[in-house]
């Protein structure tokens, strides 16, 4: 079980790196897009996050459901924006900025909420 948790956590971090990296590589270009890294990163985050919570529940670990609910809501918001806008040739800077801001907020909730 511990190995499974560790592998899921590694995949969760890879999803985070993909989502945030896909956002950050577009800092310079004027035209912003939803790139495949952002799309696959948010899906990886969503699936592995749910699996990590399910595994914790199965192991009878104390889970902060409020924190998990907030993180899930933020991730779903990112996923919806990414999914809706991924086929567009470009997205507005505010839409692109919302994806980045929500990603950073989700990181902050994960790290700072104890």
C-alpha positions as CSV (number, residue, x, y, z in Angstrom):
1,X,0.0,0.0,0.0
2,X,2.8,2.4,0.8
3,X,4.4,1.8,-2.6
4,X,1.1,2.5,-4.3
5,X,0.7,5.7,-2.4
6,X,4.3,6.8,-3.3
7,X,3.8,6.0,-7.0
8,X,0.5,7.9,-7.0
9,X,2.1,10.9,-5.3
10,X,4.9,10.9,-7.8
11,X,2.4,10.9,-10.7
12,X,0.5,13.7,-8.9
13,X,3.6,15.8,-8.8
14,X,4.3,15.0,-12.5
15,X,0.8,16.2,-13.3
16,X,1.4,19.4,-11.3
17,X,4.7,19.9,-13.2
18,X,3.0,19.4,-16.5
19,X,0.1,21.8,-15.7
20,X,2.3,24.5,-14.2
21,X,5.0,24.1,-16.8
22,X,2.5,24.3,-19.6
23,X,1.3,27.6,-18.1
24,X,4.8,29.0,-17.5
25,X,6.2,28.3,-21.0
26,X,3.7,30.8,-22.3
27,X,4.8,33.7,-20.2
28,X,6.6,35.4,-23.1
29,X,4.5,34.7,-26.2
30,X,1.6,37.2,-26.8
31,X,-0.7,34.5,-28.0
32,X,-1.8,32.1,-25.2
33,X,-3.1,28.6,-25.8
34,X,-4.2,25.6,-23.8
35,X,-1.3,23.3,-24.7
36,X,-1.4,19.5,-24.3
37,X,0.8,19.7,-21.2
38,X,-1.9,21.7,-19.4
39,X,-4.7,19.4,-20.5
40,X,-2.9,16.2,-19.5
41,X,-1.5,17.7,-16.4
42,X,-4.8,18.7,-15.0
43,X,-6.3,15.3,-15.8
44,X,-3.4,13.6,-14.1
45,X,-3.8,15.8,-11.1
46,X,-7.5,15.1,-10.9
47,X,-7.2,11.3,-11.2
48,X,-4.2,10.8,-8.9
49,X,-5.7,13.2,-6.3
50,X,-8.9,11.2,-6.1
51,X,-6.9,8.0,-6.0
52,X,-4.7,9.3,-3.2
53,X,-7.8,10.3,-1.1
54,X,-9.4,6.9,-1.8
55,X,-6.3,5.1,-0.8
56,X,-6.0,7.2,2.4
57,X,-9.6,6.4,3.2
58,X,-9.0,2.7,2.6
59,X,-6.0,2.7,4.9
60,X,-8.1,4.5,7.6
61,X,-5.9,7.6,7.6
62,X,-7.5,10.7,9.0
63,X,-8.5,12.8,5.9
64,X,-9.3,16.5,6.1
65,X,-12.4,16.5,3.9
66,X,-12.7,20.2,3.9
67,X,-9.2,20.6,2.5
68,X,-9.8,17.8,0.0
69,X,-13.1,19.4,-1.1
70,X,-11.6,22.8,-1.7
71,X,-8.7,21.3,-3.6
72,X,-11.1,19.2,-5.7
73,X,-13.3,22.3,-6.5
74,X,-10.2,24.2,-7.6
75,X,-8.9,21.3,-9.7
76,X,-12.4,20.9,-11.3
77,X,-12.5,24.6,-12.1
78,X,-9.1,24.4,-13.8
79,X,-10.2,21.2,-15.6
80,X,-13.4,22.8,-16.9
81,X,-11.6,25.9,-18.2
82,X,-8.9,23.8,-19.8
83,X,-11.3,21.4,-21.4
84,X,-13.7,24.1,-22.7
85,X,-10.8,26.2,-24.2
86,X,-8.4,23.5,-25.4
87,X,-9.6,23.5,-29.0
88,X,-9.5,27.3,-29.4
89,X,-6.6,28.8,-31.4
90,X,-5.9,31.1,-28.5
91,X,-7.3,32.2,-25.2
92,X,-7.5,35.6,-23.6
93,X,-4.9,36.6,-21.1
94,X,-7.5,36.6,-18.3
95,X,-8.5,33.0,-19.0
96,X,-4.8,32.0,-19.2
97,X,-4.2,33.9,-16.0
98,X,-7.1,32.2,-14.1
99,X,-5.6,28.8,-14.9
100,X,-2.2,29.9,-13.5
101,X,-3.7,31.6,-10.5
102,X,-5.9,28.6,-9.6
103,X,-2.9,26.3,-10.0
104,X,-0.8,28.3,-7.6
105,X,-3.7,28.7,-5.1
106,X,-4.1,24.9,-5.2
107,X,-0.4,24.5,-4.5
108,X,-0.7,26.9,-1.6
109,X,-3.7,25.1,-0.1
110,X,-1.8,21.8,-0.3
111,X,1.3,23.2,1.3
112,X,0.0,25.7,3.8
113,X,-3.2,24.1,5.1
114,X,-2.2,21.9,8.0
